[in-house]
Amino acid sequence: MKKPSSRAIAALTNIFLVSVVLVIGAVCFLPGVSVASRIEDRVHYRGNSEHGVSLMFNVYWGTEEVYGILDVLKEHGVKATFFLGGSWADDNVACVKKIAEEGHEIGSHGYFHRDHDKLSLQANREEIRTSVEFLSLAAGREITLFAPPSGAYNEDTVTAAEELGLSTVMWSKDTIDWRDKDEELCFSRATKNVKGGDLVLMHPMEHTLKALPRILDYYESHGLTLVTVGENIS
């Protein structure tokens, strides 16, 4: 068999390299294979618990309702996760301390409820860091979770949170209680097809507080236990 010439080998090598470049380029630009999908791999949309469900309360208002929610949770002997806005927490330090004292988990919900998907890396870092520093001081514990306001985030948001030692958390069920001020809707959205690993988003609203005892009773009667977000995603 005739041995290939050096020129032929070089040509074959070039063809191979060009093919590799074309394949890589095609994969990068395929529909559905985007930077966003890779970011989502670093964000928690649900947990891993087989029978545990997490209630997560995003708080920028409703101090009176927060106290009421704490009372209901205490009556049922369960723990929840409160993602607190820094500007709210700054005005309600006593409430923050009570949340911590009663053994509930506290996460950051930013400081000024900004759209984090529109912020640069540095702006994301500053907004999250300011809230974490204040919350850790007020609550007397380490903050390890971040829930972006309005669920708005970009790669810089997730990177900034990771740099600060935080896991970014979204949700698997949304009661949309801030918009639809209806106790029955809140109950049905928190319970319909609920299963272990669900992260259920709520806010301190009057109708949410009214629905909460029924929601907790439903979970218990269906063999589900309330766990914190941190426990659920671990």
Backbone as JSON, one array per atom type, in Angstrom:
{
  "sequence": "MKKPSSRAIAALTNIFLVSVVLVIGAVCFLPGVSVASRIEDRVHYRGNSEHGVSLMFNVYWGTEEVYGILDVLKEHGVKATFFLGGSWADDNVACVKKIAEEGHEIGSHGYFHRDHDKLSLQANREEIRTSVEFLSLAAGREITLFAPPSGAYNEDTVTAAEELGLSTVMWSKDTIDWRDKDEELCFSRATKNVKGGDLVLMHPMEHTLKALPRILDYYESHGLTLVTVGENIS",
  "N": [[0.86, -1.2, 0.0], [0.53, 2.17, -0.85], [2.25, 4.7, 0.85], [0.75, 7.51, 2.44], [1.3, 10.84, 1.34], [3.03, 13.64, 2.87], [1.73, 15.97, 2.27], [-0.88, 15.11, 1.74], [-1.61, 14.11, 4.22], [-1.56, 16.46, 5.71], [-3.66, 17.81, 4.48], [-5.86, 16.18, 5.12], [-5.81, 16.48, 7.88], [-6.45, 19.19, 8.15], [-9.04, 19.2, 7.13], [-10.32, 17.66, 9.05], [-10.05, 19.32, 11.34], [-11.54, 21.57, 10.56], [-14.05, 20.4, 10.38], [-14.53, 19.76, 13.07], [-14.69, 22.34, 14.19], [-16.97, 23.29, 12.86], [-18.95, 21.55, 13.84], [-18.95, 22.15, 16.59], [-19.72, 24.83, 16.47], [-22.29, 24.55, 15.39], [-23.64, 23.18, 17.42], [-23.59, 25.08, 19.46], [-25.32, 27.0, 18.48], [-27.72, 25.78, 18.11], [-31.31, 25.64, 18.19], [-32.85, 26.02, 21.32], [-30.64, 25.23, 22.73], [-29.14, 27.11, 24.75], [-27.58, 29.94, 26.42], [-29.22, 30.59, 28.53], [-30.45, 28.15, 29.23], [-28.33, 26.78, 30.3], [-27.79, 28.35, 32.49], [-30.06, 27.88, 34.0], [-29.57, 25.37, 34.95], [-28.15, 25.86, 37.17], [-29.88, 26.87, 38.97], [-32.41, 26.46, 41.41], [-35.44, 25.02, 40.88], [-37.12, 23.26, 42.02], [-37.2, 20.95, 44.8], [-35.52, 18.08, 46.33], [-36.69, 16.38, 48.08], [-38.51, 13.5, 49.08], [-40.99, 13.38, 50.36], [-41.3, 15.88, 51.33], [-42.46, 19.23, 51.4], [-42.02, 22.67, 50.61], [-42.85, 25.81, 51.92], [-42.45, 28.99, 50.74], [-42.08, 32.28, 51.59], [-42.13, 35.35, 50.12], [-41.09, 38.49, 51.03], [-41.86, 41.84, 51.11], [-43.62, 43.47, 52.14], [-46.55, 43.67, 54.31], [-46.3, 43.25, 57.18], [-47.92, 42.78, 59.43], [-49.36, 40.55, 58.56], [-47.24, 38.76, 58.32], [-46.59, 38.25, 61.0], [-48.96, 36.96, 61.69], [-48.79, 34.69, 60.05], [-46.58, 33.46, 61.19], [-47.7, 32.73, 63.64], [-49.6, 30.8, 62.84], [-47.94, 28.84, 61.7], [-46.52, 28.12, 63.96], [-48.54, 27.02, 65.54], [-49.04, 24.72, 64.12], [-46.67, 23.47, 64.33], [-44.55, 23.58, 62.44], [-41.96, 24.46, 60.03], [-40.97, 27.15, 57.87], [-39.71, 28.93, 54.97], [-38.48, 32.18, 54.72], [-38.05, 34.64, 52.43], [-36.56, 37.58, 52.57], [-36.93, 41.01, 51.8], [-34.41, 43.46, 51.79], [-34.88, 46.23, 52.31], [-37.4, 46.18, 53.48], [-36.86, 44.59, 55.71], [-35.09, 46.24, 57.07], [-36.77, 48.11, 58.15], [-38.22, 46.58, 59.84], [-36.99, 45.14, 61.97], [-37.51, 43.83, 64.4], [-39.42, 41.96, 63.65], [-37.97, 40.4, 61.87], [-36.14, 39.28, 63.63], [-37.88, 37.75, 65.19], [-38.8, 35.87, 63.34], [-36.42, 34.45, 62.96], [-35.87, 33.6, 65.59], [-37.93, 31.8, 66.03], [-37.15, 29.69, 64.6], [-37.33, 29.53, 61.82], [-36.3, 29.46, 58.38], [-34.25, 31.88, 56.77], [-33.86, 33.76, 53.86], [-32.34, 35.75, 51.24], [-34.02, 38.34, 49.48], [-33.12, 40.21, 47.8], [-32.45, 43.8, 47.96], [-33.83, 46.21, 47.21], [-35.97, 45.3, 45.69], [-35.39, 45.03, 42.89], [-35.16, 44.58, 39.29], [-33.36, 42.0, 38.6], [-32.46, 40.81, 36.3], [-31.81, 42.83, 34.65], [-29.58, 43.98, 35.59], [-26.05, 44.59, 35.91], [-23.14, 42.49, 36.5], [-21.7, 43.57, 38.66], [-23.62, 45.3, 39.77], [-25.62, 43.47, 40.46], [-24.18, 42.0, 42.33], [-23.75, 43.91, 44.35], [-26.38, 44.64, 45.12], [-27.38, 42.2, 46.11], [-25.44, 41.54, 48.03], [-25.64, 43.64, 49.93], [-28.17, 43.19, 51.05], [-27.8, 40.64, 52.16], [-25.79, 41.06, 54.07], [-27.12, 42.75, 55.86], [-29.34, 41.18, 56.66], [-28.11, 38.91, 57.79], [-26.92, 40.07, 59.98], [-29.16, 41.09, 61.38], [-30.68, 38.78, 61.81], [-28.89, 37.11, 62.99], [-27.61, 34.92, 61.88], [-26.17, 32.82, 59.29], [-26.73, 33.59, 55.87], [-27.85, 31.77, 53.15], [-29.36, 31.46, 50.89], [-30.92, 32.78, 47.95], [-33.58, 34.49, 46.47], [-34.58, 35.75, 43.51], [-36.24, 38.85, 43.03], [-39.47, 38.98, 41.54], [-38.79, 36.8, 40.09], [-36.85, 37.35, 38.26], [-33.86, 36.99, 36.6], [-30.44, 36.83, 35.45], [-27.43, 35.55, 33.89], [-25.41, 36.92, 35.23], [-26.66, 37.48, 37.64], [-26.95, 34.94, 38.88], [-24.29, 34.21, 39.01], [-23.24, 36.23, 40.68], [-24.64, 35.68, 43.04], [-23.63, 33.12, 43.6], [-20.95, 33.75, 44.03], [-21.19, 35.0, 46.44], [-21.77, 32.93, 48.04], [-24.34, 31.87, 47.88], [-27.27, 29.98, 47.06], [-29.36, 30.1, 44.24], [-32.84, 30.43, 44.11], [-35.93, 29.44, 42.72], [-39.24, 28.54, 42.02], [-41.66, 25.85, 42.15], [-44.36, 25.81, 42.32], [-46.7, 28.4, 42.12], [-48.65, 30.54, 43.93], [-49.61, 32.95, 43.16], [-50.66, 34.89, 44.77], [-50.33, 37.57, 45.29], [-51.46, 38.89, 43.21], [-54.01, 37.72, 42.57], [-56.35, 38.08, 44.69], [-57.63, 35.98, 46.44], [-58.87, 33.62, 48.55], [-59.62, 30.93, 48.06], [-58.45, 30.39, 45.57], [-55.78, 30.65, 46.26], [-55.5, 28.5, 48.04], [-56.09, 26.29, 46.33], [-54.07, 26.48, 44.38], [-51.83, 26.02, 45.91], [-52.1, 23.43, 46.62], [-53.0, 21.69, 44.58], [-52.2, 18.83, 42.82], [-49.88, 18.61, 44.3], [-46.65, 17.56, 45.38], [-43.88, 15.71, 46.82], [-40.89, 17.6, 47.11], [-41.79, 19.93, 46.01], [-41.66, 23.48, 45.74], [-43.32, 26.03, 47.08], [-44.6, 29.08, 46.29], [-45.41, 32.01, 48.07], [-46.93, 35.01, 49.49], [-47.06, 37.55, 52.06], [-50.15, 38.0, 52.47], [-53.53, 38.96, 53.25], [-55.58, 37.12, 52.49], [-54.03, 34.92, 51.96], [-53.02, 34.27, 54.46], [-55.43, 33.49, 55.65], [-55.96, 31.18, 54.19], [-53.88, 29.53, 54.86], [-53.96, 27.71, 57.23], [-55.65, 25.64, 56.27], [-54.21, 24.76, 54.07], [-51.93, 23.68, 55.27], [-53.15, 21.65, 56.75], [-54.05, 20.08, 54.64], [-51.65, 19.19, 53.45], [-50.64, 17.63, 55.54], [-52.64, 15.65, 55.8], [-52.28, 14.31, 53.47], [-49.92, 12.98, 53.65], [-47.63, 14.53, 53.47], [-44.83, 16.46, 54.5], [-43.79, 19.54, 55.99], [-40.92, 21.2, 55.04], [-37.9, 23.16, 55.2], [-36.66, 25.3, 52.55], [-33.92, 25.05, 52.21], [-33.46, 22.48, 53.3], [-34.93, 21.01, 51.49], [-33.69, 21.29, 48.99], [-31.24, 20.25, 49.4]],
  "CA": [[0.0, 0.0, 0.0], [1.34, 3.38, -0.96], [2.21, 5.54, 2.03], [0.24, 8.86, 2.14], [2.3, 11.91, 1.36], [2.86, 14.62, 3.96], [0.73, 16.96, 1.82], [-2.19, 14.48, 1.9], [-1.87, 14.05, 5.67], [-1.88, 17.82, 6.14], [-4.99, 18.14, 3.97], [-6.83, 15.45, 5.94], [-5.83, 17.1, 9.21], [-7.19, 20.46, 8.04], [-10.47, 18.86, 6.96], [-10.81, 17.21, 10.36], [-10.16, 20.47, 12.23], [-12.67, 22.38, 10.11], [-15.27, 19.66, 10.76], [-14.71, 19.93, 14.51], [-15.15, 23.71, 14.41], [-18.35, 23.4, 12.38], [-19.82, 20.83, 14.76], [-19.05, 22.94, 17.81], [-20.53, 26.01, 16.17], [-23.69, 24.15, 15.2], [-24.2, 22.87, 18.74], [-23.75, 26.32, 20.21], [-26.41, 27.82, 17.95], [-28.94, 25.0, 17.92], [-32.46, 26.13, 18.94], [-33.06, 25.32, 22.58], [-29.38, 25.1, 23.45], [-28.81, 28.51, 24.94], [-26.94, 30.29, 27.68], [-30.26, 30.57, 29.56], [-30.67, 26.78, 29.69], [-27.2, 26.42, 31.15], [-27.98, 29.08, 33.75], [-31.12, 27.22, 34.76], [-29.01, 24.21, 35.62], [-27.56, 26.34, 38.42], [-30.98, 27.46, 39.74], [-33.31, 25.45, 41.96], [-36.86, 25.21, 40.61], [-37.8, 22.35, 42.93], [-36.28, 20.28, 45.69], [-35.24, 16.66, 46.15], [-37.32, 15.61, 49.14], [-39.53, 12.56, 48.59], [-42.3, 13.71, 50.95], [-41.24, 17.22, 51.91], [-42.88, 20.4, 50.63], [-41.53, 23.91, 51.22], [-43.54, 27.08, 51.72], [-41.5, 30.1, 50.71], [-42.78, 33.56, 51.64], [-41.34, 36.49, 49.68], [-41.61, 39.56, 51.88], [-41.49, 43.26, 51.0], [-44.74, 44.19, 52.76], [-47.41, 42.78, 55.07], [-45.71, 42.88, 58.47], [-48.97, 42.21, 60.29], [-49.62, 39.2, 58.05], [-46.08, 37.91, 58.65], [-46.79, 37.81, 62.38], [-50.04, 35.99, 61.67], [-48.26, 33.47, 59.45], [-45.74, 32.84, 62.22], [-48.58, 32.11, 64.64], [-50.18, 29.58, 62.25], [-46.86, 27.86, 61.58], [-46.2, 27.65, 65.31], [-49.65, 26.15, 65.97], [-48.93, 23.43, 63.42], [-45.36, 22.9, 64.64], [-43.79, 23.4, 61.2], [-41.05, 25.54, 59.67], [-41.03, 27.62, 56.49], [-38.58, 29.77, 54.56], [-38.87, 33.56, 54.44], [-37.09, 35.41, 51.64], [-36.86, 38.93, 53.02], [-36.36, 42.17, 51.13], [-33.59, 44.2, 52.74], [-35.49, 47.5, 52.69], [-38.46, 45.85, 54.43], [-36.23, 44.1, 56.94], [-34.49, 47.38, 57.74], [-37.83, 48.78, 58.88], [-38.95, 45.6, 60.66], [-35.96, 44.3, 62.57], [-38.12, 42.98, 65.43], [-40.09, 40.86, 62.96], [-36.89, 39.54, 61.37], [-35.62, 38.53, 64.77], [-38.88, 36.77, 65.6], [-38.74, 34.78, 62.35], [-35.22, 33.66, 63.26], [-36.01, 32.99, 66.92], [-38.88, 30.69, 65.97], [-36.51, 28.58, 63.9], [-37.6, 29.5, 60.39], [-35.16, 29.76, 57.51], [-34.28, 33.22, 56.18], [-33.06, 33.96, 52.66], [-32.34, 37.12, 50.69], [-34.9, 38.66, 48.35], [-32.59, 41.48, 47.32], [-32.63, 44.91, 48.91], [-34.83, 47.19, 46.77], [-36.89, 44.65, 44.74], [-35.0, 45.44, 41.54], [-35.17, 43.55, 38.25], [-31.96, 41.57, 38.56], [-32.06, 40.43, 34.94], [-31.38, 44.04, 33.95], [-28.42, 44.49, 36.31], [-24.72, 44.06, 35.59], [-22.59, 41.62, 37.53], [-21.36, 44.38, 39.82], [-24.87, 45.79, 40.38], [-26.22, 42.3, 41.1], [-23.37, 41.67, 43.5], [-23.97, 44.92, 45.38], [-27.76, 44.53, 45.58], [-27.53, 40.99, 46.91], [-24.53, 41.61, 49.18], [-26.18, 44.57, 50.93], [-29.27, 42.53, 51.76], [-27.27, 39.52, 52.93], [-25.08, 41.58, 55.23], [-28.08, 43.24, 56.85], [-30.14, 40.08, 57.17], [-27.29, 38.06, 58.66], [-26.74, 40.82, 61.21], [-30.44, 41.17, 62.09], [-31.15, 37.45, 62.18], [-27.85, 36.43, 63.75], [-27.28, 33.63, 61.26], [-25.66, 32.89, 57.93], [-27.73, 33.56, 54.8], [-27.29, 30.9, 52.1], [-30.3, 31.35, 49.78], [-31.35, 34.03, 47.3], [-34.71, 34.38, 45.55], [-34.64, 37.01, 42.78], [-37.56, 39.47, 42.94], [-40.23, 38.75, 40.31], [-38.21, 35.66, 39.37], [-36.05, 37.89, 37.16], [-32.42, 36.83, 36.8], [-29.61, 36.53, 34.29], [-26.22, 34.83, 34.29], [-24.69, 37.73, 36.22], [-27.36, 37.32, 38.92], [-26.6, 33.65, 39.46], [-22.85, 34.25, 39.32], [-23.06, 37.08, 41.85], [-25.13, 34.93, 44.2], [-22.67, 32.05, 43.88], [-19.75, 34.37, 44.6], [-21.51, 35.35, 47.83], [-22.07, 31.7, 48.75], [-25.79, 31.68, 47.91], [-27.96, 29.21, 46.03], [-30.49, 30.85, 43.69], [-34.05, 29.61, 44.24], [-37.17, 29.88, 42.09], [-40.36, 27.82, 42.63], [-42.36, 24.89, 41.28], [-45.77, 26.19, 42.38], [-46.88, 29.82, 42.43], [-50.04, 30.83, 44.29], [-49.93, 34.26, 42.55], [-51.56, 35.51, 45.74], [-50.19, 39.03, 45.27], [-52.33, 39.41, 42.14], [-55.37, 37.2, 42.7], [-56.62, 38.15, 46.13], [-58.72, 35.04, 46.6], [-58.46, 32.55, 49.46], [-59.8, 29.62, 47.44], [-57.42, 30.23, 44.55], [-54.52, 30.44, 46.97], [-55.53, 27.14, 48.54], [-56.02, 25.31, 45.23], [-52.76, 26.55, 43.72], [-50.82, 25.49, 46.82], [-52.35, 22.02, 46.92], [-53.34, 20.88, 43.41], [-51.12, 17.97, 42.32], [-48.66, 18.85, 45.07], [-45.87, 16.34, 45.65], [-42.6, 15.93, 47.46], [-39.93, 18.38, 46.35], [-42.36, 21.2, 45.54], [-41.37, 24.77, 46.38], [-44.58, 26.74, 46.89], [-44.37, 30.52, 46.49], [-46.49, 32.79, 48.68], [-46.61, 36.34, 50.0], [-47.86, 37.84, 53.26], [-51.41, 38.64, 52.11], [-54.6, 38.6, 54.18], [-56.25, 35.9, 52.05], [-53.05, 33.83, 52.09], [-53.04, 33.92, 55.88], [-56.67, 32.76, 55.9], [-55.89, 29.86, 53.54], [-52.72, 28.77, 55.34], [-54.26, 26.53, 58.06], [-56.21, 24.6, 55.41], [-53.11, 24.25, 53.24], [-51.11, 22.82, 56.13], [-53.94, 20.44, 57.05], [-54.09, 19.27, 53.42], [-50.36, 18.53, 53.33], [-50.52, 16.59, 56.57], [-53.57, 14.56, 55.52], [-51.81, 13.61, 52.27], [-48.62, 12.37, 53.91], [-46.54, 15.44, 53.14], [-44.31, 17.21, 55.64], [-43.24, 20.84, 55.64], [-39.48, 21.33, 55.27], [-37.38, 24.41, 54.68], [-36.11, 25.22, 51.2], [-32.56, 24.51, 52.33], [-33.55, 21.04, 53.49], [-35.53, 20.42, 50.3], [-32.78, 21.29, 47.84], [-29.93, 19.7, 49.76]],
  "C": [[0.88, 1.23, 0.0], [1.16, 4.25, 0.27], [1.73, 6.94, 1.67], [1.36, 9.88, 2.23], [2.01, 12.86, 2.51], [1.82, 15.65, 3.59], [-0.68, 16.4, 2.02], [-2.57, 14.43, 3.37], [-2.28, 15.43, 6.19], [-3.29, 18.2, 5.71], [-6.07, 17.46, 4.8], [-6.96, 16.06, 7.34], [-6.64, 18.39, 9.2], [-8.69, 20.21, 7.92], [-11.07, 18.44, 8.3], [-11.03, 18.39, 11.31], [-11.33, 21.37, 11.85], [-13.99, 21.73, 10.51], [-15.57, 19.84, 12.24], [-15.27, 21.31, 14.83], [-16.61, 23.87, 14.0], [-19.33, 22.71, 13.32], [-20.03, 21.62, 16.04], [-19.92, 24.16, 17.59], [-21.99, 25.67, 16.02], [-24.36, 23.87, 16.53], [-24.49, 24.13, 19.52], [-24.96, 27.11, 19.76], [-27.68, 27.03, 17.66], [-30.08, 25.62, 18.71], [-32.62, 25.32, 20.22], [-31.79, 25.09, 23.36], [-28.83, 26.5, 23.62], [-28.1, 28.72, 26.26], [-27.95, 30.19, 28.81], [-30.45, 29.17, 30.12], [-29.53, 26.34, 30.6], [-27.29, 27.12, 32.49], [-28.99, 28.35, 34.62], [-30.63, 25.97, 35.47], [-28.41, 24.58, 36.97], [-28.61, 26.97, 39.34], [-31.92, 26.36, 40.19], [-34.77, 25.82, 41.71], [-37.72, 24.26, 41.45], [-36.74, 21.65, 43.78], [-36.16, 18.79, 45.41], [-35.96, 15.77, 47.15], [-38.45, 14.73, 48.6], [-40.92, 12.93, 49.1], [-42.35, 15.12, 51.52], [-41.64, 18.32, 50.93], [-42.43, 21.65, 51.36], [-42.44, 25.07, 50.88], [-42.5, 28.18, 51.78], [-42.28, 31.41, 50.59], [-41.82, 34.67, 51.22], [-41.92, 37.75, 50.3], [-41.0, 40.92, 51.55], [-42.58, 44.13, 51.63], [-45.46, 43.2, 53.69], [-46.86, 42.32, 56.4], [-46.73, 42.22, 59.39], [-49.29, 40.78, 59.86], [-48.46, 38.25, 58.35], [-46.21, 37.38, 60.07], [-47.89, 36.76, 62.46], [-49.6, 34.65, 61.1], [-47.38, 32.73, 60.46], [-46.59, 32.12, 63.27], [-49.16, 30.79, 64.11], [-49.13, 28.48, 62.15], [-46.51, 27.27, 62.95], [-47.28, 26.7, 65.81], [-49.54, 24.76, 65.34], [-47.56, 22.77, 63.65], [-44.5, 22.65, 63.42], [-42.93, 24.64, 60.93], [-41.19, 25.89, 58.19], [-39.79, 28.44, 56.19], [-39.1, 31.15, 54.17], [-37.75, 34.25, 53.66], [-37.43, 36.89, 51.86], [-36.16, 39.99, 52.18], [-35.62, 43.01, 52.15], [-34.23, 45.49, 53.21], [-36.65, 47.28, 53.65], [-37.84, 45.44, 55.77], [-35.63, 45.24, 57.75], [-35.51, 48.13, 58.59], [-38.56, 47.87, 59.85], [-37.99, 44.61, 61.32], [-36.55, 43.35, 63.62], [-38.79, 41.77, 64.8], [-39.06, 39.88, 62.41], [-36.35, 38.67, 62.5], [-36.59, 37.44, 65.22], [-38.9, 35.58, 64.64], [-37.56, 33.85, 62.67], [-35.36, 32.92, 64.58], [-36.94, 31.79, 66.91], [-38.4, 29.56, 65.06], [-36.79, 28.47, 62.42], [-36.35, 29.89, 59.61], [-35.34, 31.15, 56.89], [-33.34, 33.27, 54.98], [-33.17, 35.4, 52.2], [-33.31, 37.22, 49.52], [-34.45, 39.99, 47.75], [-32.82, 42.59, 48.33], [-33.75, 45.86, 48.51], [-35.82, 46.62, 45.75], [-36.62, 45.14, 43.31], [-35.1, 44.27, 40.58], [-33.73, 43.11, 38.0], [-31.51, 41.15, 37.18], [-31.6, 41.63, 34.12], [-30.13, 44.65, 34.58], [-27.13, 43.84, 35.83], [-24.26, 43.14, 36.71], [-22.32, 42.41, 38.8], [-22.62, 44.88, 40.54], [-25.61, 44.65, 41.07], [-25.49, 41.98, 42.4], [-23.66, 42.63, 44.66], [-25.38, 44.81, 45.98], [-27.95, 43.32, 46.5], [-26.68, 41.07, 48.18], [-25.09, 42.5, 50.29], [-27.29, 43.91, 51.74], [-28.75, 41.42, 52.66], [-26.57, 40.01, 54.19], [-26.05, 42.06, 56.3], [-28.87, 42.09, 57.48], [-29.35, 39.19, 58.12], [-27.05, 38.75, 60.0], [-28.02, 40.83, 62.04], [-30.9, 39.81, 62.61], [-30.15, 36.68, 63.02], [-27.5, 35.07, 63.2], [-26.8, 33.85, 59.83], [-26.81, 32.79, 56.93], [-27.13, 32.79, 53.63], [-28.19, 30.79, 50.87], [-30.67, 32.72, 49.24], [-32.48, 33.74, 46.34], [-34.84, 35.71, 44.82], [-36.05, 37.57, 42.72], [-38.18, 39.29, 41.56], [-39.7, 37.56, 39.5], [-37.32, 36.09, 38.22], [-34.56, 37.75, 37.47], [-31.74, 36.61, 35.46], [-28.35, 35.8, 34.79], [-25.44, 35.59, 35.35], [-25.33, 37.6, 37.6], [-26.91, 36.05, 39.62], [-25.13, 33.62, 39.85], [-22.58, 35.07, 40.57], [-23.5, 36.36, 43.12], [-24.13, 33.84, 44.59], [-21.4, 32.6, 44.5], [-19.94, 34.71, 46.07], [-21.91, 34.12, 48.64], [-23.55, 31.37, 48.84], [-26.26, 30.78, 46.77], [-29.15, 30.04, 45.55], [-31.71, 29.93, 43.61], [-35.21, 30.26, 43.5], [-38.32, 29.12, 42.77], [-40.93, 26.83, 41.64], [-43.86, 25.15, 41.28], [-45.88, 27.64, 42.83], [-48.35, 30.08, 42.72], [-50.54, 32.13, 43.63], [-50.88, 35.03, 43.47], [-51.46, 37.03, 45.79], [-51.13, 39.66, 44.25], [-53.79, 39.01, 42.34], [-55.7, 37.09, 44.18], [-57.83, 37.3, 46.48], [-58.24, 33.85, 47.43], [-58.54, 31.18, 48.81], [-58.76, 29.35, 46.36], [-56.07, 29.95, 45.19], [-54.43, 29.0, 47.46], [-55.33, 26.12, 47.41], [-54.66, 25.31, 44.56], [-51.65, 25.98, 44.6], [-50.96, 23.99, 47.03], [-52.58, 21.13, 45.69], [-52.1, 20.14, 42.89], [-49.8, 18.17, 43.07], [-47.97, 17.52, 45.36], [-44.54, 16.72, 46.3], [-41.62, 16.65, 46.55], [-40.47, 19.72, 45.89], [-41.91, 22.37, 46.41], [-42.56, 25.67, 46.07], [-44.41, 28.2, 47.28], [-45.62, 31.21, 47.02], [-45.99, 34.16, 49.09], [-47.47, 36.61, 51.23], [-49.1, 38.68, 52.9], [-52.5, 38.16, 53.08], [-55.27, 37.29, 53.79], [-55.32, 34.68, 52.11], [-53.01, 33.34, 53.53], [-54.29, 33.11, 56.21], [-56.62, 31.34, 55.33], [-54.84, 28.96, 54.17], [-53.07, 27.58, 56.23], [-54.8, 25.37, 57.24], [-55.13, 23.95, 54.54], [-52.26, 23.29, 54.06], [-51.84, 21.54, 56.49], [-53.96, 19.5, 55.84], [-52.78, 18.5, 53.27], [-50.26, 17.35, 54.31], [-51.42, 15.4, 56.25], [-53.16, 13.74, 54.29], [-50.37, 13.09, 52.42], [-47.43, 13.22, 53.55], [-46.12, 16.21, 54.39], [-43.73, 18.54, 55.15], [-41.76, 20.87, 56.01], [-39.03, 22.67, 54.72], [-36.83, 24.21, 53.26], [-34.71, 24.61, 51.23], [-32.54, 23.0, 52.49], [-34.02, 20.36, 52.2], [-34.54, 20.3, 49.15], [-31.44, 20.65, 48.14], [-29.76, 18.3, 49.17]]
}
